Amino acid sequence: MHVASVGARKAANIEASLAAADVGLTADDLAEIDRLTADAVPVAGASPEGIS
């Protein structure tokens, strides 16, 4: 995973989220994501590792 799995407090939550790993993206899909996020501004803040 390259992003936080928000709300995954139990193994069952993670198992349910694993279905996303089976999603395939085409070159067109990736190009559209790049287009949509081209003007995105990185946001810094608390990370899951820093929250207790």
C-alpha positions in Angstrom: 0.0 0.0 0.0 1.1 3.5 -0.8 -1.5 5.3 1.2 -2.9 5.1 4.7 -5.8 2.7 5.2 -8.0 4.9 7.3 -10.2 3.0 9.7 -8.3 -0.3 9.5 -8.3 -1.2 13.1 -8.9 -4.9 12.7 -7.6 -7.5 10.3 -11.0 -7.8 8.8 -10.9 -4.2 7.8 -7.6 -4.6 6.0 -8.9 -7.8 4.3 -11.9 -5.9 3.0 -9.7 -3.1 1.7 -7.4 -5.6 -0.2 -10.0 -5.9 -3.0 -8.7 -2.5 -4.2 -5.4 -4.2 -5.0 -7.2 -6.2 -7.8 -8.2 -3.0 -9.6 -6.3 -2.5 -12.8 -5.6 0.9 -14.3 -5.1 1.4 -18.0 -2.6 4.0 -19.5 -5.6 6.2 -20.2 -6.8 5.9 -16.6 -3.3 6.9 -15.3 -3.2 9.8 -17.8 -6.5 11.1 -16.6 -5.4 10.9 -13.0 -2.3 12.8 -13.9 -4.4 15.4 -15.6 -6.8 15.8 -12.7 -4.0 16.1 -10.1 -1.6 18.3 -12.1 -2.5 21.4 -10.1 -2.7 19.6 -6.8 -1.0 21.2 -3.8 0.8 18.9 -1.4 -0.6 19.2 2.2 1.5 18.6 5.2 0.1 17.6 8.6 -0.3 14.8 11.0 0.5 11.4 9.7 -0.9 8.1 11.0 2.4 7.4 12.6 2.4 10.6 14.6 -1.1 10.2 15.9 -1.6 8.3 19.2 
